[in-house]
Amino acid sequence: MPTAALVGVALLGGLVGLVVPPLARRFATPPARPRPVRGAWVLLGPTVAAVVYGSLAVARGDDPALPVFLALAAVGLVLAAVDLACLRLPNPLVLAAGLLALAGLAGVAVLADDPDRLLGALAGSAVAGAAHVLLALLPGSRLGFGDVKLAAVLGLPLGCLGRDALLTGLILAHVLHGALVLGLLAARRVRRDTLLPLGPALLAGAWLGALVG
C-alpha cells in the first residue's frame, strides 16, 4: 500500500478515536457522564485508534478484506471503552460486529471467488466460541457470556486469516489479560476477587493475531 494511503488510513483511525468516547457513553450502563480530560488523555483515544488502523493497513494492505477489518476495529474500540467503563459488552454492539464481519467477509469471498475464506471464518468462529464456552463452564470461572459471544465474533476475521492467526489471537488475548491481572495484583491495585474486563484483551489479541497471522 502506498505511503499516502497508509497515512490516510491512520488519520481515519484518529478520527474514529475522536468519536469513540461519546459513543461508548451511550452504551454504558448506567449512562456515563462526560468527564473533563486534559493533556495526554485527550490524545490517547485518537492515538490508539490511529495505531490500530495504521498497523492493520501495513499488515493487511493487500487483503481485499481490509475494509472489513477496519470497520470491525471501529466497533471493537467502542466495545473496549464500554467494557472498561462498566464491565459490560452490549448485545447490540456485539451483534453489529458479528453481522458486519459475516456480511463483509461473505462479500469478499464472493468477489474474490474464494469460498474457503468464508468457511475458514465460520470455522474460526465455531472454535473460538466453543473454547470460550468451555472456559466459562470451568469451576470458578469469571468469563461472562458477553465475552463468549465476542470471542465467537472475533473468530470470524481470525479464522478468515487462517489457523495461525486464530490461535495467535486467542492465546495472546489470555496472555495479555493474565499479565495485566498479575501486574495489578503485584501493585496492589486490585484484589483476587476484583472483576476485571476481558473484552479489551480479547480485542487486543484479535488485533495482534491479524497483524502476525
Disulfide bonds with the S-S distance in Angstrom:
none
